[in-house]
Amino acid sequence: MRAPVHAEAVDFDEDGDLDILVASMSIVYPNPNKIGTIFLLENRGDQTFHKRVLAENIDRVNDVRAADFNNDGRMDLAIAQFGYDQGQVAWMEGLGNWEFATHTLLNLSGSINVCLSDFDGNGTTDIAALFSQQWEEIHLFLNDGEGNFEDTILFGSTNEDFASSGMRIADLNQDGRPDLLFTNGDGFGPAAYPGPRPWHGVQWLENLGNAEFQFHRIGYLPGAYSPIDIDLDNDGHRDVLALSCFNNWYDDNAVSMVWFRNTGNEQFFEPRTLAHKPTHLLSIAVADFEGIGDLQLVTGAFHAWPPYENLSSITYWKLYPENHE
Amino acid sequence: MRSALVLFLFLVVACPPEKSPNPIANIALPPQPELNAWPIELGDRIRETEDRIRRDEDSVEALISLSGLYHANGFYSEASQCYLGLIQLQPDQPKWPYRLDALPFWEASSQLAPSNEPAFVRLGDAYLKNNDLDKADRAYDTVLSMNPKNPYALMGKGRIAIGQQNWTEAISHLNAAGLHSNSRIGTDLLVSVYEITGESQKAADIRENVTTYGLFFDFDDPWIQEILLDSYDPHQIAVAAGKAKHAENTALAIRLLNRGISVSPKDGHLRLELGMIFVANNQLTEALSQLQECVAVAPKIEEGWSMLSSLYRLRGDAAQADRVLMEGLQHCPDSPGLRLGKARRLNQFGKTKEALAEYEIVFSLYLEEAEPFVEAALLYFQIGQTSEGFRAIEKALEAEPNFPPALVEMTRHKIISKDQEDAARWLSRITHDPGINPNMIQEMQQLFKKTFNSRPPNQ
C-alpha cells in the first residue's frame, strides 16, 4: 500500500466488526497520473485483515467514506479524488459481490475530504466536499435518498492561494445540526517555498438548518491543518484543536498545536498554544485510548520541508485536565 | 490575501478609534497592532503616518500609505478600517472598495471603474462561488466585451456551462481559455469534459501534452500587487513574486524579490528564486551573483548548490561546476539532487561502478521519481548485470507506474534478454498507452519481430 493518506474504520461488510477503508494516493507529491487506489482491509473477525482493492488506476484518492446513499441496503462509497490536473468527487454505488458503479458528482481537482451527514435534516446522507488547488470551495451534495445529488457551494474563496487543508464535521454549538470545521494552511502554492500566510487559520460553517450555512472565523493559525472539536476543559462547550504543518519552523516561537478555547457562545475562541514541538504536525485523532475517562491525542507529522529537526512520526499526547496542559 | 481581508471587517466595528482633533483620524485610524515581532522600520513608518494623520498634514495621503502598510503586512482588520475611511473621503476612487475584497465592495468598485477587467473577473468568480450563475455569467461577459481573450472569464463561463451540462459550450469556452493562456487556464477542465463526452483521444492527447503546465496562476492585479512593495514579510513577498513570475510579469517579480532581499538579506530562498528568474531571462551574470549569495547565506539549501553548479556548466566552466557540486555535498550530504548530479557526472567520466554506487545512495534517500532508477538500470544492463537492471526498472515503475521511459526500457530489455512471454506482455502494455511516443512503440514492435521472428501482440 503506497502513500495511504486516509483511513476510516467502518463495518463495511456488515458482519459486526470494523473494517478499514484506505485512500491511497500512491505518490504524495504532484502527479497527474491515474495511480490512486481504494483499499478495504476486511476484518476477518480476529483482528487480522484481508486486503481488497475496491478501485485502482484512478486519479489519486485523498479520502473515502462509506454509507448507503440510495437506500438499497448495500454500502456505497463517497470518494475525494484529489488527482492533480484532473480529479473529482464521486460516489461509488455498491452493486454487491464487491462490484461498484461510479457516479461523478463534480469534476474538479484538489478534493481533500468528503464528510458524510444528514446536513439538511431530510433523513438521508449527504456529502460535503472540500476542494483545494485553485478552486478553494466547499460543496454540499444534497441527497434525495435515491442517490441523486444536488450540488451547491457553501463556501468559496477567490484567493487561489487560500490553501484549504482539511475539513471535519463538528457540532460546535451543540444544536444537533452538523456543522463543518475547516482549515486553510497548505504550504505549497504560488510561492517559491511553503510557509505561513496571514490568511491561514481555522473557521467553521454553522448549519442553520435547511441547508443554510453561516461562515465564522475561529482564529489565525499559520500552516493550519486537521481541525478537531473537543471539550478540552470540560466546561460543556466544544473547543477546537488544530495543528500546524507548514509554519516557519526556523522560528522557535512557531506553534505546532493550538487550542481554540470556546468561551461559551461560539462567538470567540481564545487561542492557547499547546505545543511548539514536534514540528510539521499534519494529522490528529482524539479518544480515550486508555479507557480511563480522559482524552488522549495522537498526532502524525509530515516532514516534507526543512528544517529537519524536532522530527516525529506518531506522537501520543496525554492531557492533564487540572491545568489543561 | 484578498479573501482573508473580508474576514476581519467585523473587527472594524469592534475597535473604536482613539479621539483626535482631525476627524479623519477618528473615522479611519485603527488602534496600532502589536508590532514587536516586526522590523523597527515598519513600526516607525506606521507611527510616522499616524502622526501625519493626527496633525492633519497631508492626512489623506498618509492614510493611503497606512492602508498599504497594513494590507501588505497582513494586518487586514486595520487595513479594512483605513479603506472604509478612504471610501468616505474619496468616494469616487475605485481602488479602496476593490481592496476590501468582498462582493458588495467589488460591485461598488466595478461601478466606479467599469473598464477595470480584474474587478469584473473577481466579481464573476465571487458570484459563481455564491451560486449566482446568472450574475456570474454577466460579469464574465463584461470582461469579454473588454477583452475577448481573457482566459479567466472564458474559464468561468466554461465552469458555468459544465454546471448546466452544456458540453458544447463548455468545450468552446475552455478551448478558448487554453488557447489564450498557453494551455495553462481551463485545459485541466477540458480534459474532464472530453472524458464525459466520450472524446477520449482528445482527453488523452491533452493529458500527454499539457500536464506539465498543470500549475494554475492568478492574473496580474496591479491594484493589489503594488501594495506589496511595502511588505516586510518575506513569505508574503515570495508569494507575490511567485504570482508575478507565473503571470510572466518578470519585471515585477524581480522588483518584489529585491524588496524581499532588502527586508531579509539572509533569506536564501529569495536569492535562489531571483537567481532562477535571471537564468530564465538569460541574465547569467546577475544569476551567478544571486546564486553565489544564496549558497553563502544559506548553505543548507541544496537547490542553491545544484542551480549554481548547473549555471557554471551552462557557462562552460565544468571544473567549477564540479567543485560547486562537491562543496554542496559537504553541506548537504543527504541531498538526493546533488547525489544524483554526482552520479551523472561519474557516469559521464565513464566511472560506471562508482556512478552506480552513487545511484544506490540516491535510492536510499529518495524513491519518488522514476528517472534515476531508469538511468541506473541502463548502466546495469550496459555492464551485464541484467537482474539488477530489471530490479531498478521495477523500482522505477513502483515510483511512477506510467513513466514512459521505464515502460519502454522494460519492454526493450525483456526482448533483448529473449524472454518472449514477458516481452509480449510488456509490449502489449505499451502498445495502446497514450503517454508513449508511437515511433517508440513501432521500434519495439520491430525489435520484437526481429528477435523472435514472430508477429508482435496487438499489431
Interface residues (C-beta under 8 A of the other chain):
Chain A: R2 S26 I27 V28 Y29 P30 N31 P32 N33 K34 I35 Y84 D85 Q86 Q88 T104 N107 L108 S109 Q133 Q134 E136 E137 D151 T152 I153 F155 G156 S157 T158 N159 E160 D161 F162 G189 P190 A191 A192 Y193 G195 P196 R197 P198 W199 Q203 R217 N248 P306
Chain B: M1 R2 S3 A4 L7 F8 N73 G74 F75 Y76 D101 R122 D125 A126 L128 K129 N130 N131 I162 G163 T187 D188 L189 V191 S192 V193 E195 I196 R207 V210 T211 G214 F216 F217 D218 D233 H235 Q236 A238 V239 A241 G242 K243 H246 H269 L270 L272 E273 K300 E368 E398 A399 E400 P401 N402
